[in-house]
Structure formats: structure tokens, C-alpha cells
Amino acid sequence: MADSSMDIVSNYDKQEIANAVNAAAKEVANRYDFKNVGAKVELSGESISMQANSEERCLAVLDVVQTWLVKRKVSLKHLDVPEAGPRLSGKEYKLDVPLKQGISQENAKKINKLIRDEGPKGVKSQIQGDELRVSSKSRDDLQAVQRMLSGADLDVALQYTNYR
């Protein structure tokens, strides 16, 4: 019997993120505590841009965006929130949050080591660019790897594709 395999990737649904950002923009436009503070949020390419007239308001807009992303079932691990926080640009505070996609080399090595150390014995994994290919004789072993990685505290949101 041929080996079963699956790919471990870290991708986001652009449409779901666009829907969440649009819903957050409507909420920011209508909420009383955001009136007259110049609060805005928009999706620009591969990042979410927020602005307001104070640092606290800018972080509050970020909180609204995160709430809507969770409601749309998009992992917050796809957001790369800068540690410096909002930056002052003229009279406005701006915050650009890039979206992360793909598994970095260091995270791929960490996942690979986790599968080797704690996974079932007959499971092989290899790094292929920004994803991992996991193969095994048994599909049950692949499902055990999925459960193990779902329970692990990793820096990336994982999806399992190409399950054969």
C-alpha cells in the first residue's frame, strides 16, 4: 500500500479578512466612542492600516479588528502586530499591521523537530519551501500528528491540505 501524506501550510482567506476589515470599518464609523477622533481602518494590500488621533484610540481600533477577525474564524496568528505600537504621523497615530502567510524556516524546523520527537514512529516530514510534507504508512498516524500540532503552542496558524 502507498504512503499516505498531507501538507502543513499557513495560509489565510483574503476574502474573510476583507469581510472582517469592512465590518470593523462600519463599526468604527458608527460607534459613539470613535466619533470625532478620526478613527479609520482599511485593508491595503497585504496589511491592515488603522489610524486615530490618539494612541489609545488606535489600539482600540486594532481591538475591534481583532474581534471581527475572530468572529470570521481567522486566526490572530496571521497578524504581525508591531511591538512599538502606533506611530505618530503628523497629527494622527497610524498603525500598519502586516499579514503573515507561510511557515518560516525556523518555525518549519521547530514543527519538524516536534513531529520527530513526539509524533508516531513511522511518520516522516520534510520542509518544502514555506510548507511541510508529512507522510506515513497509516492515516491514523497523520491524524495523530494533526492532533499533536493543534495542541502545541506554535507561532503560526496551521492548516492541513492535500490529504491523501
C-alpha positions as a Markdown table, in Angstrom:
| # | Residue | x | y | z |
|---|---|---|---|---|
| 1 | Met | 0.0 | 0.0 | 0.0 |
| 2 | Ala | 1.2 | 3.5 | -0.8 |
| 3 | Asp | 2.2 | 6.0 | 1.8 |
| 4 | Ser | -0.5 | 8.5 | 3.0 |
| 5 | Ser | 0.6 | 12.1 | 3.1 |
| 6 | Met | -0.6 | 15.6 | 3.9 |
| 7 | Asp | 0.8 | 19.2 | 3.6 |
| 8 | Ile | 1.0 | 21.5 | 6.6 |
| 9 | Val | 0.6 | 25.1 | 5.4 |
| 10 | Ser | -0.2 | 28.5 | 7.0 |
| 11 | Asn | -2.5 | 30.5 | 4.7 |
| 12 | Tyr | -5.3 | 32.9 | 5.3 |
| 13 | Asp | -8.5 | 33.5 | 3.3 |
| 14 | Lys | -8.2 | 37.0 | 1.8 |
| 15 | Gln | -11.9 | 37.3 | 1.4 |
| 16 | Glu | -12.6 | 36.6 | 5.1 |
| 17 | Ile | -10.0 | 39.2 | 6.1 |
| 18 | Ala | -11.6 | 41.7 | 3.7 |
| 19 | Asn | -15.0 | 41.0 | 5.2 |
| 20 | Ala | -13.8 | 41.3 | 8.8 |
| 21 | Val | -12.0 | 44.6 | 8.0 |
| 22 | Asn | -15.1 | 46.0 | 6.3 |
| 23 | Ala | -17.3 | 45.0 | 9.2 |
| 24 | Ala | -14.8 | 46.6 | 11.6 |
| 25 | Ala | -14.7 | 49.8 | 9.5 |
| 26 | Lys | -18.6 | 50.0 | 9.7 |
| 27 | Glu | -18.4 | 49.5 | 13.5 |
| 28 | Val | -15.7 | 52.2 | 13.9 |
| 29 | Ala | -17.7 | 54.6 | 11.8 |
| 30 | Asn | -20.9 | 54.1 | 13.9 |
| 31 | Arg | -19.6 | 53.7 | 17.4 |
| 32 | Tyr | -20.1 | 56.7 | 19.7 |
| 33 | Asp | -16.6 | 56.4 | 21.3 |
| 34 | Phe | -15.0 | 56.7 | 17.9 |
| 35 | Lys | -16.9 | 59.9 | 16.9 |
| 36 | Asn | -14.6 | 62.9 | 16.1 |
| 37 | Val | -11.4 | 61.0 | 16.7 |
| 38 | Gly | -10.5 | 60.4 | 13.0 |
| 39 | Ala | -10.6 | 56.7 | 13.5 |
| 40 | Lys | -10.3 | 54.6 | 10.3 |
| 41 | Val | -9.4 | 51.1 | 9.3 |
| 42 | Glu | -8.8 | 49.7 | 5.8 |
| 43 | Leu | -7.2 | 46.8 | 4.1 |
| 44 | Ser | -4.3 | 47.9 | 1.9 |
| 45 | Gly | -2.6 | 45.1 | 0.0 |
| 46 | Glu | -1.1 | 42.6 | 2.5 |
| 47 | Ser | -1.6 | 44.8 | 5.6 |
| 48 | Ile | -4.3 | 46.4 | 7.6 |
| 49 | Ser | -4.0 | 50.1 | 8.2 |
| 50 | Met | -5.5 | 51.9 | 11.2 |
| 51 | Gln | -5.4 | 55.5 | 12.3 |
| 52 | Ala | -6.9 | 57.7 | 15.0 |
| 53 | Asn | -6.0 | 60.9 | 16.8 |
| 54 | Ser | -4.6 | 59.2 | 19.9 |
| 55 | Glu | -2.5 | 56.1 | 20.6 |
| 56 | Glu | -5.2 | 54.6 | 22.8 |
| 57 | Arg | -7.9 | 55.1 | 20.1 |
| 58 | Cys | -5.6 | 53.5 | 17.5 |
| 59 | Leu | -5.2 | 50.4 | 19.8 |
| 60 | Ala | -8.9 | 50.3 | 20.4 |
| 61 | Val | -9.4 | 50.2 | 16.6 |
| 62 | Leu | -7.0 | 47.3 | 16.5 |
| 63 | Asp | -9.1 | 45.5 | 19.2 |
| 64 | Val | -12.2 | 46.0 | 17.0 |
| 65 | Val | -10.4 | 44.5 | 14.0 |
| 66 | Gln | -9.2 | 41.5 | 16.1 |
| 67 | Thr | -12.7 | 40.9 | 17.4 |
| 68 | Trp | -14.1 | 40.8 | 13.8 |
| 69 | Leu | -11.3 | 38.5 | 12.7 |
| 70 | Val | -12.1 | 36.1 | 15.5 |
| 71 | Lys | -15.8 | 36.2 | 14.5 |
| 72 | Arg | -14.9 | 35.4 | 10.9 |
| 73 | Lys | -12.7 | 32.5 | 12.2 |
| 74 | Val | -9.4 | 33.9 | 11.0 |
| 75 | Ser | -6.5 | 33.2 | 13.4 |
| 76 | Leu | -4.9 | 36.2 | 15.0 |
| 77 | Lys | -1.5 | 34.5 | 14.4 |
| 78 | His | -1.8 | 35.8 | 10.9 |
| 79 | Leu | -1.3 | 39.4 | 12.2 |
| 80 | Asp | 2.2 | 40.7 | 12.7 |
| 81 | Val | 1.4 | 43.5 | 15.2 |
| 82 | Pro | 4.5 | 45.7 | 15.6 |
| 83 | Glu | 5.7 | 45.8 | 19.2 |
| 84 | Ala | 6.4 | 49.6 | 19.0 |
| 85 | Gly | 2.7 | 50.2 | 18.7 |
| 86 | Pro | 1.1 | 53.1 | 16.8 |
| 87 | Arg | 3.5 | 55.7 | 15.3 |
| 88 | Leu | 2.8 | 59.5 | 15.2 |
| 89 | Ser | 2.4 | 60.8 | 11.7 |
| 90 | Gly | 1.5 | 64.5 | 11.7 |
| 91 | Lys | -1.4 | 64.8 | 14.0 |
| 92 | Glu | -2.6 | 61.3 | 13.6 |
| 93 | Tyr | -1.4 | 58.0 | 15.1 |
| 94 | Lys | -1.1 | 55.2 | 12.5 |
| 95 | Leu | -0.7 | 51.5 | 12.8 |
| 96 | Asp | 0.1 | 49.2 | 9.9 |
| 97 | Val | -0.3 | 45.5 | 10.7 |
| 98 | Pro | 1.2 | 43.2 | 8.0 |
| 99 | Leu | -0.5 | 39.8 | 7.4 |
| 100 | Lys | 1.7 | 36.7 | 7.7 |
| 101 | Gln | 1.3 | 33.8 | 5.4 |
| 102 | Gly | 3.5 | 30.7 | 5.0 |
| 103 | Ile | 5.7 | 28.9 | 7.5 |
| 104 | Ser | 9.1 | 30.5 | 8.2 |
| 105 | Gln | 12.2 | 28.3 | 8.1 |
| 106 | Glu | 12.7 | 28.5 | 11.9 |
| 107 | Asn | 9.1 | 27.5 | 12.6 |
| 108 | Ala | 9.3 | 24.7 | 10.0 |
| 109 | Lys | 12.3 | 23.3 | 11.7 |
| 110 | Lys | 10.6 | 23.6 | 15.1 |
| 111 | Ile | 7.5 | 21.7 | 13.7 |
| 112 | Asn | 9.7 | 19.1 | 12.1 |
| 113 | Lys | 11.6 | 18.5 | 15.3 |
| 114 | Leu | 8.3 | 18.3 | 17.2 |
| 115 | Ile | 7.0 | 15.7 | 14.8 |
| 116 | Arg | 10.2 | 13.7 | 15.0 |
| 117 | Asp | 10.4 | 13.8 | 18.8 |
| 118 | Glu | 6.7 | 13.5 | 19.9 |
| 119 | Gly | 4.9 | 12.1 | 16.9 |
| 120 | Pro | 4.2 | 8.5 | 16.0 |
| 121 | Lys | 7.3 | 6.5 | 15.0 |
| 122 | Gly | 6.6 | 5.8 | 11.3 |
| 123 | Val | 6.0 | 9.4 | 10.4 |
| 124 | Lys | 8.4 | 11.3 | 8.1 |
| 125 | Ser | 8.3 | 15.0 | 7.5 |
| 126 | Gln | 10.2 | 17.3 | 5.1 |
| 127 | Ile | 10.3 | 21.0 | 4.6 |
| 128 | Gln | 9.3 | 22.2 | 1.1 |
| 129 | Gly | 9.6 | 25.9 | 0.8 |
| 130 | Asp | 7.1 | 27.5 | 3.1 |
| 131 | Glu | 5.2 | 24.3 | 3.9 |
| 132 | Leu | 5.8 | 20.8 | 5.3 |
| 133 | Arg | 5.0 | 17.5 | 3.7 |
| 134 | Val | 4.2 | 14.7 | 6.3 |
| 135 | Ser | 4.0 | 11.1 | 5.1 |
| 136 | Ser | 3.2 | 7.8 | 6.9 |
| 137 | Lys | 2.0 | 4.3 | 6.1 |
| 138 | Ser | -1.0 | 4.9 | 8.3 |
| 139 | Arg | -3.6 | 7.7 | 8.0 |
| 140 | Asp | -4.2 | 7.3 | 11.8 |
| 141 | Asp | -0.6 | 8.5 | 12.3 |
| 142 | Leu | -1.3 | 11.6 | 10.2 |
| 143 | Gln | -4.4 | 12.3 | 12.3 |
| 144 | Ala | -2.3 | 11.9 | 15.4 |
| 145 | Val | 0.2 | 14.4 | 14.1 |
| 146 | Gln | -2.7 | 16.9 | 13.4 |
| 147 | Arg | -4.0 | 16.5 | 16.9 |
| 148 | Met | -0.5 | 16.9 | 18.4 |
| 149 | Leu | 0.3 | 20.1 | 16.4 |
| 150 | Ser | -3.2 | 21.5 | 17.2 |
| 151 | Gly | -2.4 | 21.2 | 20.9 |
| 152 | Ala | 1.1 | 22.6 | 20.6 |
| 153 | Asp | 1.8 | 26.3 | 21.3 |
| 154 | Leu | 3.2 | 27.4 | 17.9 |
| 155 | Asp | 3.7 | 30.9 | 16.5 |
| 156 | Val | 1.8 | 30.1 | 13.3 |
| 157 | Ala | -1.7 | 29.2 | 12.4 |
| 158 | Leu | -1.7 | 25.8 | 10.7 |
| 159 | Gln | -4.0 | 24.2 | 8.1 |
| 160 | Tyr | -3.8 | 20.7 | 6.7 |
| 161 | Thr | -4.2 | 20.3 | 3.0 |
| 162 | Asn | -3.6 | 17.8 | 0.2 |
| 163 | Tyr | -4.6 | 14.9 | 2.4 |
| 164 | Arg | -4.1 | 11.6 | 0.5 |
